[in-house]
Amino acid sequence: MLFNSLEFILVFLPVAFLVYFGLNRIRLAVAGKSWLVLASLVFYAWWNVAYLPLILVSILVNYALGGALAKRAAGATRDAIKAEWLLAAGVGFNLGLLAYYKYADFLRDNFGRLFDAPPVSLGIVLPLAISFFTFTQIAYLVDSYRGRAKEYDLLNYTLFVTFFPHLIAGPIVHHGEIMPQFKAAANLARRYRNVLGGLALFSVGLAKKVLIADSFAVWATAGFDQADTLNFTEAWVSSLSYTFQIYFDFSGYTDMALGAALLFNIRMPFNFDSPYRATNIQDFWRRWHMTLSRFLRDYLYIPLGGSRVAPGRVYVNLATTFVLGGLWHGASWMFVLWGGLHGAAMMLHRIWQRTGLRMSPVLAWLLTFNFINVTWVFFRAQTLEDALKMLRGMAGLDAMGGLGTRFAGWAGLIDSHFEIGAALLAALALVLVRRNSNVLLSGTRLGMRSAVTYGLLGAVSLLALMASKYSEFIYFNF
């Protein structure tokens, strides 16, 4: 079930909210949690009920292993099975599931090409959210091993993993970030300040997705998927359109996820902090998909040695982290290439820092933004040939020229050079100048004027959604 679907907005979310707080009101807190678990499982199974047993088995296995690890960390049990072996078994189990469902066909195809064998697909369908609930549970196992998390109640653990605002595409949360909030007595009752803030944040996210991201998707699709060649103007319009599409798509999803959680008095960690304002690649990754960056840093980069080893080893650690981070996004060499380019940029940034030289903030931003824009080409393109087609056009190697008839958007109202340029500049201004949505979670009290503004924004977005065919969020594919 998509956040930007009428079923979710008009039926699922209101019913989940009303029943949860209705049960809490009559002091049935356990029933309230059970209801949220049931609602979250329905939310997950809406896509394909066949994969519901998979997530349930994953939850049961990780709950058992996490409980055993927590007891050993607390010194409550001393049997022959070492905690390290339990942790290795748990991480292996999770990565094994992920490898089978996400990478088995990819590996089989590449081995087939390597040995000149006929391509044979296993026909494996990627289960929804497996990348996210896998990383969430790996983090839980490691935290249990380190004595930072313990959960001996299966209902609470299931709620931690399946809570629908973060289940499908994050944020990737730690047990200690959200479960104490479910236990707080003050959070069992409706808090209208949180309701108002959550609805405002959800409305902003819906507007980003429906009004902006889906509109830029028209031009991105025209360039990446519908054109055999692109001239200079078409290529830059296409690449920048995807750059803004993925920004507002993922930013919109994050706002809607955090807004939906806030309705239930749950504050999830920030996951998006104006990344296109970054003036270097390290700063970008501190702002983009912040919880994924945190996971890769804490559970991959630092265990590899991080920055505490010799300079040459640090570069290997950076490259490994970003290549695997790219592969996490999908079973494709294009994601590997995209991750490798970002890893190389991180290495160059580290070398630059060691020189002690400084660059003007404007030039630093310009280089960073253009690097991100160019590398998104590899992220979006289906094949290397498609990516090179786009890059040739951006370099002006396939003629200069204007816009073809494919480039129309916003119901066909925008299709001239001036209007498309104005739309791109307006999007750039929004990401650089406007305060980001995190201020709505920072304790800011909304006044009546703001409430009306956000209400109207949500209403306009909902009307636009009704008049169009809603689309998946980009990160739902990962």
C-alpha positions as CSV (number, residue, x, y, z in Angstrom):
1,M,0.0,0.0,0.0
2,L,1.5,3.3,-1.1
3,F,1.5,6.4,1.1
4,N,0.3,8.4,-1.9
5,S,-2.8,6.2,-2.6
6,L,-6.4,7.0,-1.8
7,E,-6.7,3.8,0.1
8,F,-4.0,4.7,2.5
9,I,-4.9,8.4,3.0
10,L,-8.7,8.1,3.2
11,V,-9.2,4.7,4.8
12,F,-6.1,3.0,6.2
13,L,-4.4,5.8,8.1
14,P,-7.6,7.3,9.7
15,V,-8.9,3.8,10.7
16,A,-5.5,2.8,12.2
17,F,-5.3,6.1,14.1
18,L,-8.9,6.0,15.5
19,V,-8.8,2.3,16.6
20,Y,-5.4,2.6,18.2
21,F,-6.2,5.6,20.4
22,G,-9.7,4.3,21.0
23,L,-8.2,1.1,22.5
24,N,-5.7,3.1,24.5
25,R,-8.6,5.4,25.8
26,I,-10.2,2.4,27.4
27,R,-6.9,1.3,28.8
28,L,-6.3,-1.6,26.5
29,A,-2.7,-0.7,25.7
30,V,-1.7,-4.2,24.7
31,A,-4.7,-4.5,22.4
32,G,-3.6,-1.1,20.9
33,K,-0.2,-2.4,20.1
34,S,-1.7,-5.6,18.7
35,W,-3.9,-3.5,16.5
36,L,-0.9,-1.6,15.2
37,V,0.9,-4.8,14.4
38,L,-2.1,-6.2,12.6
39,A,-2.6,-3.0,10.7
40,S,1.1,-2.9,9.7
41,L,1.0,-6.5,8.5
42,V,-2.1,-5.7,6.4
43,F,-0.3,-2.7,5.1
44,Y,2.6,-5.0,4.1
45,A,0.5,-7.8,2.7
46,W,-1.5,-5.4,0.6
47,W,1.2,-5.6,-2.1
48,N,1.5,-9.4,-2.1
49,V,0.2,-11.6,0.7
50,A,2.5,-14.5,-0.4
51,Y,5.5,-12.7,1.2
52,L,3.8,-12.2,4.6
53,P,5.2,-15.5,5.9
54,L,8.7,-14.4,4.9
55,I,8.7,-11.3,7.1
56,L,7.1,-13.2,10.0
57,V,9.8,-15.9,9.9
58,S,12.4,-13.2,9.7
59,I,10.9,-11.6,12.8
60,L,10.7,-14.8,14.8
61,V,14.3,-15.8,14.0
62,N,15.8,-12.4,14.8
63,Y,13.6,-12.1,18.0
64,A,15.0,-15.4,19.3
65,L,18.6,-14.5,18.4
66,G,18.3,-11.0,19.7
67,G,16.9,-12.2,23.0
68,A,19.7,-14.7,23.4
69,L,22.3,-12.1,22.6
70,A,20.8,-9.6,25.1
71,K,20.9,-12.2,27.9
72,R,24.5,-13.0,27.2
73,A,25.4,-9.3,27.1
74,A,23.7,-8.9,30.5
75,G,25.6,-11.9,31.9
76,A,22.3,-13.8,32.5
77,T,23.4,-16.9,30.7
78,R,26.7,-18.7,30.2
79,D,26.3,-21.7,27.9
80,A,28.7,-23.1,25.4
81,I,27.4,-21.1,22.4
82,K,29.4,-17.8,22.3
83,A,27.7,-14.6,21.6
84,E,29.9,-14.0,18.6
85,W,28.6,-17.2,17.0
86,L,25.0,-16.2,17.6
87,L,25.6,-12.8,16.1
88,A,27.4,-14.3,13.1
89,A,24.5,-16.7,12.6
90,G,21.9,-13.9,12.8
91,V,23.8,-11.6,10.4
92,G,24.3,-14.6,8.1
93,F,20.6,-15.5,8.2
94,N,19.6,-11.9,7.3
95,L,22.1,-11.4,4.6
96,G,21.3,-14.9,3.2
97,L,17.7,-14.0,2.8
98,L,18.6,-10.7,1.2
99,A,21.2,-12.3,-1.1
100,Y,18.7,-15.0,-2.3
101,Y,15.8,-12.8,-3.0
102,K,17.7,-9.7,-4.3
103,Y,20.8,-11.0,-5.9
104,A,20.4,-14.7,-6.9
105,D,19.1,-13.9,-10.4
106,F,21.8,-11.2,-10.8
107,L,24.6,-13.6,-9.8
108,R,23.2,-16.4,-12.0
109,D,23.0,-14.1,-15.0
110,N,26.6,-12.9,-14.6
111,F,28.0,-16.3,-14.1
112,G,26.1,-17.4,-17.2
113,R,27.7,-14.6,-19.2
114,L,31.1,-15.4,-17.8
115,F,30.9,-19.0,-18.8
116,D,28.9,-18.4,-22.0
117,A,25.9,-20.3,-20.7
118,P,22.3,-19.6,-21.9
119,P,20.5,-17.1,-19.6
120,V,18.1,-18.8,-17.2
121,S,16.1,-16.8,-14.8
122,L,15.1,-18.2,-11.4
123,G,12.0,-16.0,-11.6
124,I,12.5,-14.6,-8.0
125,V,10.3,-11.6,-7.2
126,L,11.9,-9.2,-4.8
127,P,9.8,-9.0,-1.6
128,L,8.7,-5.6,-0.7
129,A,10.9,-3.8,1.9
130,I,13.3,-6.7,2.4
131,S,16.4,-4.4,2.2
132,F,15.0,-2.2,5.0
133,F,13.7,-4.7,7.4
134,T,16.9,-6.7,7.0
135,F,19.1,-3.8,7.9
136,T,16.8,-2.8,10.8
137,Q,17.1,-6.3,12.3
138,I,20.8,-6.6,11.7
139,A,21.2,-3.3,13.6
140,Y,19.0,-4.8,16.4
141,L,21.2,-7.9,16.6
142,V,24.4,-5.9,16.9
143,D,22.8,-3.6,19.5
144,S,21.7,-6.6,21.5
145,Y,25.2,-8.1,21.3
146,R,26.7,-4.8,22.5
147,G,24.1,-4.6,25.4
148,R,22.4,-1.5,23.9
149,A,19.1,-3.2,23.2
150,K,17.0,-5.9,24.7
151,E,13.4,-7.0,23.9
152,Y,11.9,-10.0,25.5
153,D,8.3,-9.3,24.4
154,L,7.5,-10.7,20.9
155,L,4.6,-8.3,20.4
156,N,6.9,-5.3,21.1
157,Y,9.6,-6.6,18.8
158,T,7.1,-7.3,16.0
159,L,5.8,-3.7,16.4
160,F,9.4,-2.4,16.2
161,V,10.0,-4.2,12.9
162,T,6.6,-3.7,11.2
163,F,5.5,-0.3,12.4
164,F,4.1,0.8,9.0
165,P,5.5,4.4,8.7
166,H,9.1,3.0,8.5
167,L,8.5,-0.5,7.2
168,I,8.7,-0.1,3.5
169,A,11.5,2.4,2.8
170,G,12.8,3.6,6.2
171,P,14.1,5.4,8.1
172,I,16.3,2.5,9.3
173,V,15.6,2.8,13.0
174,H,17.3,1.4,16.2
175,H,15.2,-0.3,18.8
176,G,16.1,2.3,21.4
177,E,14.9,5.2,19.2
178,I,11.2,4.2,19.0
179,M,10.2,1.5,21.4
180,P,10.6,3.6,24.6
181,Q,8.2,6.0,23.0
182,F,5.6,3.3,22.7
183,K,6.0,2.5,26.4
184,A,5.6,6.1,27.6
185,A,2.3,6.6,29.2
186,A,2.0,10.2,27.9
187,N,2.1,8.8,24.3
188,L,-0.9,6.6,24.8
189,A,-3.4,9.5,24.4
190,R,-4.0,11.6,21.4
191,R,-1.8,14.7,21.5
192,Y,-3.3,17.3,19.2
193,R,-0.1,19.2,18.8
194,N,1.5,16.0,17.3
195,V,-1.6,15.4,15.2
196,L,-1.5,18.8,13.8
197,G,2.3,18.6,13.1
198,G,2.0,15.1,11.7
199,L,-0.8,16.1,9.3
200,A,1.2,19.2,8.2
201,L,4.3,17.1,7.6
202,F,2.3,14.5,5.7
203,S,0.7,17.2,3.6
204,V,4.1,18.7,2.7
205,G,5.4,15.2,1.7
206,L,2.3,14.5,-0.4
207,A,2.7,17.8,-2.2
208,K,6.4,17.1,-2.9
209,K,5.5,13.7,-4.4
210,V,2.3,14.5,-6.3
211,L,2.9,18.1,-7.4
212,I,6.6,18.2,-8.0
213,A,8.4,14.8,-8.2
214,D,5.7,13.1,-10.4
215,S,5.8,16.2,-12.7
216,F,9.6,16.2,-13.1
217,A,9.3,12.4,-13.8
218,V,7.6,13.2,-17.1
219,W,10.7,14.9,-18.4
220,A,13.1,12.4,-16.8
221,T,11.3,9.6,-18.5
222,A,11.2,11.4,-21.8
223,G,15.0,11.6,-21.8
224,F,16.0,8.4,-20.2
225,D,13.5,6.0,-21.6
226,Q,11.9,7.4,-24.8
227,A,14.7,9.0,-26.8
228,D,17.3,7.3,-28.8
229,T,19.5,10.4,-28.9
230,L,19.5,13.6,-26.9
231,N,20.8,17.0,-27.9
232,F,22.5,19.3,-25.3
233,T,19.3,21.0,-24.0
234,E,17.2,17.8,-23.8
235,A,20.0,16.0,-22.0
236,W,20.4,18.6,-19.3
237,V,16.6,19.0,-18.9
238,S,16.4,15.2,-18.5
239,S,19.2,14.8,-16.0
240,L,18.2,17.8,-13.9
241,S,14.6,16.6,-13.9
242,Y,15.7,13.3,-12.5
243,T,17.9,15.0,-10.0
244,F,14.9,17.0,-8.7
245,Q,12.5,14.0,-9.1
246,I,14.5,11.8,-6.8
247,Y,15.0,14.6,-4.4
248,F,11.4,15.5,-4.0
249,D,10.3,11.9,-4.3
250,F,12.5,10.7,-1.4
251,S,12.1,13.9,0.6
252,G,8.3,13.6,0.2
253,Y,8.3,9.9,1.2
254,T,10.4,10.8,4.3
255,D,8.0,13.6,5.3
256,M,5.0,11.4,4.9
257,A,6.7,8.6,6.9
258,L,7.7,10.9,9.8
259,G,4.4,12.7,9.7
260,A,2.4,9.4,9.9
261,A,4.5,8.2,12.8
262,L,4.0,11.6,14.6
263,L,0.2,11.0,14.5
264,F,0.9,8.1,16.8
265,N,3.2,10.2,19.0
266,I,6.3,8.5,17.7
267,R,9.2,10.7,16.6
268,M,11.4,8.9,14.2
269,P,15.0,10.0,13.4
270,F,15.6,12.6,10.7
271,N,16.4,11.0,7.4
272,F,16.8,13.9,5.0
273,D,18.4,17.3,5.6
274,S,18.6,19.4,2.5
275,P,21.3,17.4,0.8
276,Y,21.6,19.6,-2.3
277,R,22.9,22.4,-0.1
278,A,26.1,20.3,0.6
279,T,29.4,21.8,-0.4
280,N,31.3,18.5,-0.5
281,I,30.5,14.9,-1.0
282,Q,30.9,14.0,2.7
283,D,28.4,16.6,3.6
284,F,26.0,15.3,1.0
285,W,26.1,11.8,2.6
286,R,25.5,13.3,6.1
287,R,22.3,14.8,4.7
288,W,21.0,12.2,2.2
289,H,19.3,9.1,3.6
290,M,20.9,9.8,6.9
291,T,19.9,6.5,8.6
292,L,21.3,4.4,5.7
293,S,24.6,6.4,5.9
294,R,24.6,5.9,9.7
295,F,24.1,2.1,9.2
296,L,26.9,1.8,6.6
297,R,29.2,3.8,8.8
298,D,28.5,2.0,12.1
299,Y,28.1,-1.6,10.8
300,L,30.5,-1.6,7.8
301,Y,32.9,1.2,7.5
302,I,34.0,1.3,11.2
303,P,34.2,-2.5,11.6
304,L,36.5,-2.5,8.5
305,G,38.8,-0.1,10.4
306,G,37.2,3.2,9.5
307,S,39.6,6.1,9.5
308,R,41.8,4.7,12.3
309,V,44.0,2.8,9.9
310,A,46.8,3.7,7.4
311,P,45.7,6.1,4.7
312,G,45.8,3.4,2.0
313,R,43.5,1.2,4.0
314,V,41.1,4.1,4.7
315,Y,40.6,4.5,0.9
316,V,39.9,0.7,0.6
317,N,37.4,1.0,3.4
318,L,35.7,4.0,1.7
319,A,35.6,2.2,-1.7
320,T,34.2,-1.0,-0.1
321,T,31.5,0.8,1.8
322,F,30.2,2.8,-1.1
323,V,30.4,0.0,-3.6
324,L,28.4,-2.2,-1.3
325,G,26.1,0.7,-0.5
326,G,25.5,1.1,-4.2
327,L,24.8,-2.6,-4.6
328,W,22.3,-2.5,-1.7
329,H,20.1,-0.3,-3.9
330,G,19.7,-3.0,-6.5
331,A,21.1,-6.0,-8.3
332,S,22.6,-4.0,-11.2
333,W,26.1,-3.0,-12.2
334,M,24.8,0.5,-12.7
335,F,24.2,0.8,-8.9
336,V,27.7,-0.6,-8.3
337,L,29.2,2.0,-10.7
338,W,27.2,4.7,-9.0
339,G,28.4,3.6,-5.6
340,G,32.0,3.3,-6.9
341,L,31.9,6.9,-8.3
342,H,30.8,8.2,-4.9
343,G,33.4,6.2,-3.2
344,A,36.1,7.7,-5.5
345,A,34.7,11.2,-4.7
346,M,35.0,10.5,-1.0
347,M,38.7,9.5,-1.5
348,L,39.4,12.6,-3.5
349,H,37.7,14.7,-0.8
350,R,39.9,13.1,1.8
351,I,43.0,13.8,-0.2
352,W,41.9,17.4,-0.7
353,Q,41.4,17.8,3.1
354,R,44.9,16.6,3.7
355,T,46.3,19.3,1.5
356,G,44.9,22.0,3.7
357,L,43.7,24.0,0.7
358,R,40.3,25.8,0.7
359,M,37.7,26.4,-2.0
360,S,35.1,29.1,-2.2
361,P,31.7,27.9,-0.9
362,V,30.0,28.8,-4.2
363,L,32.5,26.9,-6.3
364,A,32.4,24.0,-3.8
365,W,28.7,23.8,-4.0
366,L,28.7,24.0,-7.8
367,L,31.2,21.1,-8.1
368,T,29.3,19.0,-5.6
369,F,25.9,19.6,-7.1
370,N,27.1,18.9,-10.7
371,F,28.9,15.7,-9.5
372,I,25.6,14.5,-7.9
373,N,23.6,15.4,-11.0
374,V,26.0,13.5,-13.3
375,T,26.2,10.4,-11.1
376,W,22.4,10.3,-10.8
377,V,22.5,9.5,-14.5
378,F,24.1,6.1,-13.7
379,F,21.6,5.5,-10.9
380,R,18.6,6.2,-13.2
381,A,19.8,4.6,-16.5
382,Q,18.9,1.0,-17.1
383,T,22.1,0.2,-19.0
384,L,25.5,1.7,-19.5
385,E,24.5,2.5,-23.1
386,D,21.6,4.6,-21.8
387,A,23.9,6.4,-19.4
388,L,26.4,7.2,-22.1
389,K,23.6,8.4,-24.3
390,M,22.7,10.9,-21.6
391,L,26.3,12.0,-21.0
392,R,27.0,12.4,-24.7
393,G,24.0,14.7,-24.9
394,M,25.1,16.7,-21.8
395,A,28.5,17.2,-23.3
396,G,26.9,18.4,-26.6
397,L,28.4,15.6,-28.6
398,D,24.9,14.8,-30.2
399,A,24.2,18.3,-31.4
400,M,22.9,21.4,-29.5
401,G,19.3,22.1,-30.4
402,G,16.1,22.8,-28.5
403,L,13.4,20.6,-26.9
404,G,11.5,17.9,-28.8
405,T,7.8,17.2,-28.5
406,R,8.4,14.6,-25.8
407,F,9.2,17.3,-23.2
408,A,5.9,18.4,-21.9
409,G,4.8,18.4,-18.3
410,W,2.3,19.7,-15.8
411,A,-0.6,18.6,-18.0
412,G,1.2,19.8,-21.1
413,L,1.2,23.4,-19.9
414,I,4.9,23.6,-19.7
415,D,6.9,22.8,-22.8
416,S,8.9,25.9,-23.8
417,H,12.5,26.6,-23.0
418,F,11.6,29.5,-20.7
419,E,8.9,27.6,-18.8
420,I,11.0,24.5,-18.3
421,G,14.0,26.6,-17.2
422,A,11.8,28.5,-14.8
423,A,10.5,25.2,-13.3
424,L,14.0,23.9,-12.8
425,L,15.1,27.2,-11.2
426,A,12.1,27.2,-9.0
427,A,12.9,23.7,-7.8
428,L,16.5,24.7,-7.2
429,A,15.4,27.7,-5.1
430,L,13.1,25.4,-3.0
431,V,15.9,23.1,-2.1
432,L,18.5,25.8,-1.4
433,V,16.4,28.6,0.2
434,R,13.3,27.2,1.9
435,R,13.5,25.8,5.4
436,N,13.3,22.0,5.2
437,S,10.5,20.0,6.7
438,N,12.5,19.0,9.8
439,V,11.4,22.2,11.4
440,L,7.9,20.7,11.8
441,L,9.4,18.0,14.0
442,S,11.7,20.4,16.0
443,G,8.9,21.5,18.4
444,T,7.7,24.5,16.4
445,R,4.1,25.3,17.3
446,L,1.9,25.7,14.3
447,G,-0.4,28.8,14.3
448,M,-3.8,29.0,12.8
449,R,-2.5,30.6,9.6
450,S,0.1,27.8,9.1
451,A,-2.5,25.1,9.9
452,V,-4.8,26.5,7.2
453,T,-1.9,26.8,4.7
454,Y,-0.8,23.2,5.2
455,G,-4.5,22.1,5.1
456,L,-5.0,23.8,1.7
457,L,-1.7,22.3,0.5
458,G,-2.8,18.8,1.4
459,A,-6.3,19.3,-0.1
460,V,-4.7,20.5,-3.4
461,S,-2.3,17.6,-3.4
462,L,-5.2,15.2,-2.8
463,L,-7.2,16.6,-5.6
464,A,-4.2,16.3,-7.9
465,L,-3.8,12.7,-6.8
466,M,-7.4,11.9,-7.6
467,A,-7.0,13.4,-11.1
468,S,-3.9,11.4,-11.9
469,K,-2.5,7.9,-11.7
470,Y,-0.4,7.6,-8.6
471,S,3.1,6.2,-8.9
472,E,5.4,4.3,-6.6
473,F,8.1,6.0,-4.6
474,I,11.5,5.5,-6.1
475,Y,12.9,3.9,-2.9
476,F,10.1,1.4,-2.8
477,N,12.0,-0.5,-5.5
478,F,15.0,-1.0,-3.1
